[in-house]
Amino acid sequence: MIRAVVFDVGECLVDETREYGTWADWLEVPRHTFHAMFGAVIAQGRDYREVFQEFRPGFDLYGEREKRAAAGQPETFGEEDLYADVRPALAQLRADGVWLGIAGNQTVRAGRILRELFSDDVDLIGTSDDWGASKPDLEFFKRVAAAVPFDVGEILYVGDRCDNDIRPAREAGMHTALVHRGPWATIQWESPEARELPTFRVKSLLELPVVIGEFNDSAR
């Protein structure tokens, strides 16, 4: 049975459109051009961080984050950046008695924002900076499993990427749900991995209480 659900952050809970737009502005690149290159890099199966190298070779993402913060333009997100289904989905899962967590590749600053937004709604908030391990490294998912008070086979990890979320979470022994939104899921949705690997494929997080309920009923 599925007793715990752990969510990725970017393009799962948080719509990152605004944030990537601010990166285009920081690079002094037209937003349309930045987004087009972003999609091209993802479609080629490359690391999204290579997008920055296309516009500024030698770009240091960590260093530039610090420069942005010093300039009063830190990376940020808030309630207005959450997908519309996030709050009602969390509320319904909580009402159904499901243990909830959030865990993704995020900075310490992003972790603070997540805690401000979700501390009353979930049981766990963990980030790659907290744990010193990043997806798709299996160590990240081992940290998730260690933090959840159920067997790894009772955890559902929800994400938007086959490469970073679904494949490694499955290898770690978790159930998985691929949500169809954001650039990665849109590009990967019809791929063999996206069709074969996830336990569930959903268009909205509001589908999760239903599919989990049906899954658990069949397991009884």
C-alpha positions in Angstrom: 0.0 0.0 0.0 1.0 3.6 -0.5 1.2 5.4 2.9 3.4 8.3 2.1 3.6 10.8 -0.8 6.7 12.9 -1.3 6.7 15.7 -3.9 9.4 17.2 -6.1 9.4 21.0 -6.1 10.1 22.7 -9.4 7.4 22.1 -12.0 5.6 19.7 -9.6 4.5 22.1 -6.9 6.1 25.4 -8.2 5.6 26.9 -11.7 9.1 28.1 -12.5 8.1 30.3 -15.4 8.7 33.6 -13.5 12.0 32.4 -12.1 13.5 31.4 -15.4 12.3 34.7 -16.9 14.3 36.5 -14.3 17.4 34.5 -15.2 16.9 35.6 -18.8 16.7 39.2 -17.6 19.9 38.7 -15.5 21.7 37.4 -18.6 20.3 40.3 -20.6 18.8 37.8 -23.1 15.2 38.1 -24.5 13.0 35.8 -22.5 11.6 34.1 -25.7 15.1 33.3 -26.8 16.1 31.9 -23.4 13.0 29.7 -23.2 13.6 28.4 -26.7 17.2 27.4 -25.9 16.0 25.9 -22.6 13.6 23.6 -24.5 16.2 22.7 -27.1 18.7 21.7 -24.4 16.1 19.5 -22.6 15.0 17.9 -25.8 18.6 17.0 -26.5 18.8 15.2 -23.1 21.4 17.7 -21.8 21.6 19.2 -18.3 19.4 22.3 -18.1 22.4 24.2 -16.6 24.0 24.0 -20.0 21.5 26.6 -21.1 23.4 29.3 -19.2 26.7 28.2 -20.9 25.1 28.8 -24.3 24.7 32.5 -23.5 27.7 33.0 -21.2 30.5 30.4 -21.5 32.0 29.7 -18.1 28.8 30.7 -16.3 28.9 29.7 -12.6 25.4 29.2 -11.5 26.2 29.1 -7.8 28.3 32.3 -8.0 25.6 34.1 -10.1 23.0 33.2 -7.5 25.1 34.9 -4.9 25.6 37.9 -7.2 21.8 38.1 -7.7 21.2 38.0 -4.0 23.8 40.7 -3.4 22.1 42.9 -6.0 18.7 42.5 -4.3 17.4 40.1 -7.0 17.6 36.7 -5.3 16.0 33.6 -6.8 12.6 33.4 -5.2 9.0 32.0 -5.5 5.9 32.4 -3.5 2.2 31.4 -3.2 1.5 33.0 -6.5 3.9 30.6 -8.2 2.3 27.4 -6.9 0.2 25.4 -9.4 -3.5 25.8 -8.7 -4.0 22.1 -7.7 -1.3 22.0 -5.1 -3.2 23.2 -2.0 -6.4 21.2 -2.6 -4.4 18.1 -3.5 -2.4 18.3 -0.3 -5.5 18.9 1.7 -7.3 15.9 0.3 -4.3 13.6 0.8 -4.0 14.8 4.4 -7.7 14.2 4.9 -7.2 10.7 3.6 -4.5 10.0 6.2 -1.5 10.0 3.9 1.9 11.1 5.3 3.2 14.0 3.2 6.7 15.3 2.3 8.5 17.6 -0.1 12.0 16.9 -1.2 13.8 18.3 -4.2 17.1 19.7 -5.6 16.8 23.1 -3.9 19.1 25.7 -2.2 19.1 26.6 1.5 17.2 29.7 0.6 14.6 27.8 -1.3 14.3 25.4 1.7 13.5 28.4 3.9 10.8 29.5 1.5 9.3 26.0 1.3 9.1 25.9 5.1 7.3 29.2 5.2 4.8 28.0 2.6 4.2 24.4 3.7 5.3 23.7 7.3 1.7 23.4 8.3 0.7 21.1 5.4 3.4 18.4 5.2 5.4 16.2 7.6 8.8 16.6 5.9 10.6 19.3 3.9 14.1 18.3 2.7 16.4 19.7 0.1 19.6 18.6 -1.7 21.5 21.4 0.2 20.2 20.0 3.5 21.3 16.5 2.7 24.4 17.0 0.6 23.0 14.8 -2.1 21.2 15.7 -5.3 18.9 13.9 -7.7 19.3 11.8 -9.6 21.9 10.3 -7.2 20.4 7.4 -5.4 21.8 8.8 -2.1 19.2 11.5 -2.3 16.4 9.0 -2.4 18.0 7.0 0.4 17.8 10.2 2.5 14.1 10.5 1.6 13.4 6.9 2.5 15.3 7.3 5.8 13.2 10.4 6.7 9.8 8.7 6.0 8.4 6.5 8.8 7.3 3.8 6.4 8.9 1.1 4.2 10.4 2.4 1.0 7.9 0.4 -1.0 5.1 2.3 0.7 6.4 5.7 -0.6 5.1 7.4 -3.7 7.5 10.0 -5.2 5.8 12.6 -7.5 7.9 14.4 -10.1 7.9 15.9 -13.6 11.1 14.3 -14.9 11.8 10.7 -15.9 15.5 11.2 -15.6 15.7 13.1 -12.3 12.7 11.8 -10.5 10.9 8.7 -11.8 13.8 6.4 -12.8 16.0 6.9 -9.7 13.0 6.9 -7.3 11.9 3.6 -8.8 15.4 2.2 -8.6 15.4 3.1 -4.9 12.3 1.0 -4.5 9.6 3.6 -4.4 6.3 3.9 -6.4 6.3 6.9 -8.7 3.9 9.3 -10.3 4.8 11.4 -13.3 2.8 14.7 -13.5 2.3 16.1 -17.0 3.4 19.8 -16.8 6.5 21.9 -17.2 9.1 21.6 -20.0 10.5 18.2 -19.0 7.3 16.3 -18.7 5.9 17.9 -21.9 9.0 16.8 -23.9 9.3 13.4 -22.2 5.6 12.4 -21.9 5.3 10.2 -25.0 8.8 8.5 -24.5 9.0 4.8 -23.7 10.3 5.7 -20.2 7.4 8.0 -19.4 4.9 5.3 -20.5 6.6 2.3 -18.8 8.3 3.5 -15.6 5.8 5.4 -13.5 3.3 3.7 -11.3 0.9 6.5 -12.2 0.8 9.1 -15.0 -1.4 12.1 -14.0 -2.3 15.4 -15.6 -3.1 17.0 -12.2 -2.1 16.4 -8.6 -5.9 16.2 -7.9 -5.9 12.8 -9.5 -3.5 11.4 -6.8 -6.1 10.8 -4.0 -8.2 8.8 -6.5 -5.4 6.7 -8.0 -3.8 6.1 -4.6 -7.2 5.1 -3.1 -7.8 2.6 -6.0 -4.3 1.3 -5.7 -4.6 0.7 -2.0 -8.0 -0.9 -2.3 -6.6 -3.4 -4.8 -3.7 -4.2 -2.4 -6.0 -5.1 0.5 
